[in-house]
Amino acid sequence: MSRSDPDPLWELPRTAQAASRAKAGPGAKSRRSGKGKRQPAEVDPVARVLVDVPLAHLDRTFDYQVPREFADSAVPGCRVRVRFAGKLVDGYLLERASTTEYTRALAFLERVVSAEKVLPDALLRVCQAVARRYGGTLADVVRLAVPPRHAKAEAEPPREPASPPPRPDVDGWDRYVHGAAFVSAVRKGRQARAVWQALPGEDWPRRLAELATAVAATGRGAVLVVPDHRDVARLHAACADLAGDDAVVALSAGLGPAERYRRWLAVVRGAVRIVVGTRAAMFAPVADPGLYVVWDDGDDLHVDQHAPYPQVRDVLMLRAHTDAASVLVAGHARTAEAQLLVETGWAHAITPSRDELRARAPRVTPTGEDFDVARDEAARAARLPAVAFEAARGSLSAGAPVLVQVPRRGYVPGLACARCRTPARCRRCAGPLLLPGGGGAPRCRWCGVSDAAYRCPACASQRLRAVVVGALRTAEELGRAFPGVAVRTSGGGEVLAAVPARPALVVATPGAEPVAEGAYGAALLLDGWALLGRQDLRAAEETLRRWMAAATLVRPARDGGRVVVGAEAGIPVVQALVRWDPGWHAGLELAERAELGFPPQVRMASVEGTPDAVADLLDEIALPPSAEVLGPVPLGEIDEEGRAERERALLRVPREHGRALAEAVHAVRAVRDARKATEPVRIQLDPLALV
């Protein structure tokens, strides 16, 4: 059988034929005796198999013998079944070889499930790189990369390869600084890396489709990943319009198992060159890839919720590096991670000129806080200031719909300065402060240290206030404020894709804003403090991203487009929206995070579990000398004895030591799995939420 001891004794390599004649161990159950004895293949009789088991200490390949009857079908990259620890399990054949270092008898492959090469070499290299970055196992990553097999879909005749499309017109990129240069590099097959800030009102699916079609016209492949199914539909339609229906497929987890596998096979077999989809498409194995694109990389939908929790942007960057392909990080706003790529010189910024911005951007007006609204006589009907009423009425009278963005309920209440609203942070580790449920002094969510003498670093005030998210303005209130006007809602279980070009009030939660025919006449961005006051590392960045996503759906100022935002004009986030300068705000965010020791300037690992399990892991893990342990702190409710059911600790290292942290995480997982630790611990590198 294959080796299963985590610390085997190595001897000199032996041929598989010699090993098969050696005395078999007790686990070699696949051998037959006498006349029906299985014989190994004559050429390369050893198979290196990745066994699909979730244990970190078994994160390696195991050697098996290839029976003579599977000599032709057992190809690298195919699915196999093997006997492992007395059970039949799935696996992937990664390599055929002539010798093995295992000194006992090798078990035979039980069967080849399919000769389809579902794990080609290029995809295997990417999976290995992702596993190393996130401290995960190769089997976990392959499980995300390769969809489950559907035998009926696999037995269907292969799809005919699509013909290369004609070269598209790419004049739309001329409006951007470095836009034409990026397109030229992509067309010529040179490796280019860029961060694109799209213009307000830009037909971004068309621009991305032009890039993908330009790549496909040269015979290379393109992978474009967007946050949700609405974006997939728009981008797929744009690509099909330029490259043809047979040249593009859409991949998402929402497809049925048969259709998803059918489309995925079309990609791995080289029948299509353009793949669009949600995060399920980030591992799409296009042939000869030339371009990888992620749209709106700050959206939390780009983070996979299965171990090792990879992020689409990072996966596509790894793929671009290993495949020598181009990569584009695109969106209306810019994340701190994208800003780091620009500031380090890894990527170039593709930005519109100021003249183009002035011609395309709507007029943005800040309105101040709720207490300013309360003193406004015009705000009594729906708690809207006069300027918002004016903008809404102007849009409705012009026959255009009005977008009303309201934050979601359920954000975690946090603490901020009662005078200047600066978020309250710990003086020891810069983590967010909270008020314990039983009362008492504020304490840190990260390291658990109390701060009874807190003083605001911005204004020196000692008073704190809770950022409370209560009942938001409802569609009924707006209906009473604007009698006779249709009110439509988008969010939760019902998300609208588009609305017609007629007077209406469209109330949407962030991320659920439908596209309006001819654009909205106005957008009202309400309850700004409900977004800005969240105790979240990315609160300001996320707020600007949500605001810009809504504002870009509004007509330009020259056509009467108005955006009214419910927040103070002096806040950097509001200033970035007014000036339409997300790069400036991303630079501020990155500098502040560098000062406070926050990602992406550092790498962090989150460890969650029972108090005993977290304590045991912290005792066992071999962290690099530069590492800092924050916590552990309780998660959730605390019992009468002052203990919580779950705790969390954060491990922080400088960015240059991120690989060492990932290796330490993998090593401690292997130790725990080897000794069969009973209490599970959730370990995540670069977690999106740190509170």
N, C-alpha and C positions, 0 to 999 in steps of 0.2 A: 504494500500500500504506500501511498505518498506519505512524506514525513509530516507528523503532527506534533512532535515534541517541540516546544518553543525554543529549546537550546540543544539542538542535535549535535552529535559528534561527527565531524567531517573526516572523510577519508579520500583517497585518490579517486578521480573519476573512473567509472567503469562503463562499459557499453551496456545498453539496455538488454541485449541478448544474454550477456553474462549475468546481469542482475536477475534475469528471469529464471536462470538455472540455479541461482543460490537458494538456500533454504528460505522459504517464505515465512513472514511474520504472521501472527495470529489474525491480523486484520485483512489479509489478502484473500478476499472471498470471491473475486472475479475469475480466478484460475479454474481451469477444468483439467481433469486428469484423463489419461488414456487416449482413446481415439478422438475424442472431441476437444482436446486441449487447444486453447486459443494460441495463435502464433503472432509474434510482433511483426509490424510492418518491416519490409526489407530496407527501406530508405527512411532516415530520420524517425526512428521508432519511439522517441521520447517526446511527450507532449508537456509543455509548461502550461499549467492550468491555473487561472484565477478562480478560486472557489467562492461562491456567493454566500459568505458567512459574515455576520456583523461584528466579529470579534477583532479588536485591534491587534492582539498578539499573534493573530494568524494572517496579518496583512502582508502576504507574499505569495509567490507562486508555488505550486506543488507539482511534482513530476509524476506522470502516469505513462503507461505503455499504450501505444497506438496499436490496436488489433489490425491484422492484415485486411480484414473486411472493411475497415474504415480508413485505409491508407490514402484514398483519393478524396474522401469527403471531409476528413479531419484537417481543415485548412486553418491557418492563423486568422483569428477574428470570429470564428464560428461558435455557436452554442453547443455545449456538451453536457452530459450527465455523468457524474462520477460518484463512487462510493467514498464517503468521508466520515470518519469516526462512526462507522457502522450504519450510516444513513445515505440514501441517495439524495444528492444535492445538485443544484444547477451550477454551471461554471462557464467560463470562456477560455477557449484555447488561444493562448497568446503567441506561442512559438513552438516550432518543431525542431528537435535537435537529435544528434546521434549519440550523445553520451549524457550521463547523469552523475551527480556527486552523491546521490543517495546510495547507501551501502547494502540495503536489504532489497528484497524482491519488490518490484513495482507492481501495483495493481493496474489492471487494464481500464481504459475508458469503458464505461458501461454502454454508452451509445452517443452518437452524434445527433443532436436534436435537429439540426439543420445545417446544411453546407453554406448557408448565406453568411457572408462576411459582415456581420453587424457591428464589429468593433475593429475598424481598420486602424492601421498603425498611427495615422495622424490623430485620430480621436483618442487612441490610447495614450499618446504623449500628452494631450491636453488634460485628460483625466488624471494622469499622474501629477502634472503640474498643479492642478486645482487641489488635489489631496495634500500635496506638500504645503501649499499656501495656507490652507485652513486647518492643518493638523488632523485631517480625517483619514479614512481608509479608502483605498482604491475601489473596493467593492461598493462602498456607499456612493461614490461619485459615478461609477459606471451605471449604477441603478438609476441615477437621475438622467444620465446621458442616453441610455438605450431604452426605448419603450418596450413594454411587454410584447412577446411574440403573439401574433394572430395567424394561425396556420392557414386558414382559408385565404386571407389577404396575401400571404407569402406565396401561395400556390398559383395565384393569378398571373397571367402573362405579363412580362415586364412592360413598363410604360415606354413608349417611343421617346428617345431623346429629343428635346426641343431644339429647334434651329436657333443659331445666334441671332438676336434681334438687331435691327438697324441701329446705328448710333443716334442717340436722341439729341435734341436741341437743349443745351445747358446754359442758355443766356441768363436764366434767372439767378445763377451764381455770381454773375458779374456785379451785382449790387453789393457784394460783400468784399471787404478787404481780405485778400488771400484766398477768396473763393475760387477764382479762375485757376489759380496755381494749384489748389488742391485737386480740382477736377482734372487738370492736365496730368498730374502725377498719377492719379487713379487710372486714367485711360492708358497711360504708358506702362503700367505695371510696376511703378516705383512705390516703395513703402512710404506712406505718409500718415501722420498722426495729427489730429486736429480736434479742437473744441469749438463747436458751432453755436452761436447765439442767433436764433432765428428772429427775423423782423416781426413786429406786431402785425397780425393779420396775414402772415405768410402762409401760403399753401405748402406747408412743410411735407405732407405726403408726396406731393408732386416733386419737390426738390430731392427728397431721398430716393424716389423712384427713378429720377434722372441719373443719379449716381449708380444705383444698382443696375440699371439697364446699360449704362456706359461700361460697367465692368463685364456684364454678361455678353456684350457685343464683342469683347476681346476673347471670349471663351473661358473666362474665369467665373468663380462663384461669389455670391454676396449673401450675408446673413444680416437681417434687420430686426431688432428686438424692440418692442414697444410695451407699455404697461398693461393695457387691457384689451378686451375683444373689440371695443369700439374703434380704438386706434388701429387694430389689426385689419378691420373691415375697410377703413379708409385707405390705409397703406396698400393693402392687397389690390384694391380697385385701381389705384394709381399705377402700380407696377404692371398689372394686367393690361391697362390701357396703352402703356408704352412698349412692353416687351411681349405681350400676348398671354392668353390664359394658360397655355401649355408650358410657359417658361417660368412660372412662379407657383409656389404652394404656400399655404398658410398653416402653421403648426401651433397648436395650443392644447393645454390639458383638458379643455372642455370638449374636444372631439371624442367620439366613441372610440373604443379600442381598435376596431377594425379599420376605421377611416384614418385614425392617427397613424397606425402602423403602415397602412397603404401609402400615405403621403411620405412618411419617413423613409420607406423603401425606395420611393422615387428619388429621394435626395441621395441616399447612400449608393444607389446604383448609377448616379450621374445623369439621370433623365432631366432634372431641372437644375437651373443655376441660381435662382433667386429664392430665398426662404425668408418669409416674414412671419412673425408670431410673438407670443408672449414669452415669458422666461423659459417655457418649455422648449423654445427654439434655440437657446443659447449654445447648445451642444450640437446643433444640426450639422451633420458631416458632409458639407458640400465639397464637391471635387474641385481641386485647385483654387482654394479661396483667395479672393483678392481684396475683399472689403468686409469689415464688420462695423455695424452701426447700432448704437443704443440711443433711443429717444427718451428724454426726460429721466435721466439716470438717478435723480433724487427721489423718485417714487418708491415707496416701500414695497410695492408689488414686485419690484425687481430683485428682492431677496427671497431665495427659496426657503421654505419652512421645514425642509428635511435636511438631516445631517449630510455634509458638514456646513450647511447654510451658506452656499455661495451667493455672491452678488453678481448680477449680469455684467455690469461695467467691468469688474475685475476679471471675470471669465473671458470676456471678449478681448480685453487687453492681453491676457495670457495667450489666447489663440493667435492674436495678431503678431505677437512676439515669436511664437514657435513656428508659425506658418509664413513669416516675412510678408504679412499682408498689411493693408491700410486699416485704420480704425478711426471712427468719428464718434465723439461724444456730443450729442446734440440736445437742444432744448431752448425754450424761451428764457429760462433762468439758468444759473450756473451754481453748481454745488462747490463746497470747499475742496472736495476731492478733485473735481475738474480744474479748479483754480490752481491746485498744487501741480497738476500736470503742466499747466501753462507756465507757472513761475519757475519750475525746475527745468524748463526747456524741452521736456519730453514731447509736448504737443504745441502746435501753433494755434492761436486764437483766430477764428473766422468771425468777424463782427461787421455789422453794417456801419456805413458812414453816418455821421451826425445829421447830414442833410436828408438821408433816407429815413432816419428815425423820426425827424421832425415831420416829414411828409406822411408817415404811416401811423404814428402813435396817436392814441386818443388823448384828450385833455384830462388830467388827473387832478382831483381836488380833495384834500384832506378835510375832515370835519371836526376832529377833536373827540373828546371822550363822552361817556354817557351823561355826565352831569352837565355838559354843555348842551347836549341834546334835550335834556329835561327842561332847560330854561327857554327852549325855543317853542314859541306858541304854535308853530306849524307842525310840531312833532307829536301832538297829542294822539292823533288817530292811530298811528302805527309806530310811534317812537322814532320817526325819521326826521332829520333836520331839514330846514327849508331848502338847502341847496340840493338835497337828494330828491325832494318833491319836485323841484324845478327841473332837474335832469330827467326824472322819470316822465313827467308830463310832457316835456319837450320831445322825448323819444316816441311816446304814444301818439302825440298829435301828428308826428311825422310818419306814422304808420309802421313804426319799427317796434319790435319787442324789447323788453327791459329785462336784463339779467339781475337777479338778486341772489347773492352768495351769502349763505349763513353757515357758520361753523357747525360741525357735528357735535352732538352731545357726548358726554362721557369722558372728556379729557380729564386727566388727573389734576386735581387742584394743587397749586403750588403756592409758594410765598414770594413776595416781592416787596420792595421798599414802598411804604405808604405814601411817601412824598414824590419820588421820581420814577417809581415803578421798575427800577433796576432789579432783575432777578436776584434773590438772596442765595448766596453760595457759601460753602464751607471755607473757612480760612486755612484749613489744613490741606485739603486736596482739591478744592474748587468744585466739589460736588454740590448738587441742589439740596437746600434745606427743606424740612417738613416739620409740621407740628404733630407730635405723638398723639395717638387716639385718646389716651387718658389724660392729656394735658401735660404741662411742663415746658421746659426750654426747647427751642428748635434744635433738631439734630440732623446730621447729614444722611442722605439716602445711600451714600457710597461707603463711607468709613465708619459711620455710626457715632461720631464725636458730637457731643452737645455744644451749643454756643449760646449761653445765657446772656452774654454781653455783646450781641451782634450790633454792628454799626455799618451802615451802608457805605461802601467805598466811593460812591459817586457824590453823595450829598451829606454824609455823616449822620443821617437820621437813624434813630434807634427803633422807630416804629415799623412794624411789618403788617402787611395786609394779605389776605388770601385772595388768590385769583379765582373767583367763583364763576362757574359756568352754570347759569340757571336755565329756565325755559326760554328758548329763542323765539324771535318773532315768527309767527306762523303765517301760512298762506291765507288763513281766514282774516287775520288782522289787516293784511295788505289788501284783501278784497274789500274790506269795509272802508279802507282809506281811498281806494280807487273804484268806486261803484261803477258797474257796467263793464269792467275790464276783465277779460278771462285771466284766471290764475292757474298756472300749471306747475307741478312739482317734479323734481328729478332727484333721486337719491334713494338710498336704502335698497329695497327690493325692486323698485321700478326706476330705471335710469333711461332717460330719453336720449336718442341718438341725434335728433335734429328737431327744430321747430320752424314753422313757416314764417314768412316775412309779413306778419300782420300784428297789430297791437295786442300785446299780452304781457303779463308779468310771469316770468319764469323763475321760480324759487328753487335753487339747487344747492346741495352741499358740495364742499370742495372735492374736485375730481369727477363730479357727475354733471358738469355743465354741458348741455347740448349745444351743438353748432346751429346757428341761425342763418337762414337764407338771407344773403345780403348783409349779414352781420347785425349785431345788436346796436340800437341807438344809444344805449346807456347801460352801465353796470353799477350796481350798488353793493359794495363790499362791506358788510355789516359786522359789528362786534369784533373789531380788530383785536381787542385785548383778550378775547377768548382764544385766539390763535397765538398771539405773542406771549401771553402769560403762562403757557404750558411749561411745566418743568421738564424740558427736553433739550438736549444738546442742540438739536436742529430746529428749535422752535422758530427762530428768526429766518433761517434759510427756507424752512418749509412754508412759512407765511408768505414770503416773497414769491416763492414758486407757485403757490396757490393763487395769489393775487394776479400774477402775470399771466397765468393760464386763463383766468377769467377775462382780464383786460384785453388780451390779444384777440378776443372774439368780438370786440367793439369796433365800430367804424372809426376811421381817422378823425382827428380834431377838425380838419378842414371840411369834413362832411357832417359835422355836428356831434361826433362821438364824445361821450362824457363818461368818466369813471369817478365815482365818489367813494372814498375809502374812510371808514370810521376809525381813525387813529390820529394821533398828534403829528403835525407836520415835521417836527424836529427829530423824530425817530429815524435812525439810519435806514431801516427797512422802507419807511414811507418815502424818504428822500430817493432811495434807489428806484422806487416805482415811479415817482414824479419825473425823475430824470431818465427813466428807462435805462438804467445802468447796472445790470446785475453783476457784471464783472467787478465793479468797484465794491459792491457789498460783499461779494465772495472774497475779495482781498482782505477786507476788514475782518470777516469771519475767520479766515485762515490765520491772520496775525494774532487774533485774540486766542484762538485755540493753541497756537504755538506757545503763547505766554502762560496759559493755564494748564498745558499738558493734556490736551484733548485730541482725539482723532480728527483729521488724518495725520497730524504731525507725530503721533505715537500710535502704537498698535496695542489693542486691549483684548483680553479674553474674559468672558463672563462665565462664572462657575455657579450653578444653581443646584440645590438639593437639600436634603435634610441637614440639620446642623452637624450631626456626627459625620455624615458623608462628606460634607464640604471641609470639615476640619481634617479628616483623614487624607483627603486629596491634597490639601495645602501642605501637610506634613510629608507627603510622598513626592510631590512634583519637584523636579530639579530645574529651577528657574535660572536664567542667566543673571550674572551679578548686578546688572542694571535694572532688574525688575523691581517693581513696587507693588505691594499687596494692599489693596484698599478693602477694608471690611474684615470679616463678613458682617452683613447687616441683615435684619429680619425682612422677610417678604410677607406681606399680608398681615393678618391678625396675630396678636400676641396673647398667649394664654395667661391664666392667673399667676403662674410661676415665672412669668417674664420670658418664656421661650416661644419661638415661632415654629410652625410646622416646616417652613422652608427658609433658607438663608441664601444670600448671594455674596460672592466676593469678586472683585475686579482685579485682574493682573495687568499691569501697565509696563511697557518697555519702550525705549526710543525706537523710532521707525526702522533704523538700520539693524536692530536686533529682532525684527519681526520673525525672521526665519527660525531663530533660536527659540522663540516663544512657541511657534507652531510645532517644532520638534519636541519640545518639552511636553506640550499638550498630548501629542501622539504617544509619547513614551509613557506618560502616566496612565493614559487610557489602556495601553497594552498591559501594564502591570496590574491594573484593576481587573481587567478581563481575565488575565491569566490566573489570578487568585480567586476568581469567581465572586467578586464583590456583589453583595445582594442589593444594596441601596443604590439606585441609579443617580447619576449626576449629569446634568446637562451642561456641556462645555461648548461655547460658541466664540469664535474669533471674530473681531470687528463687528460686534453686535450693533444693530441699528438703534436700539433703545438702550440707554444707559441709566434710566431711572425707572 
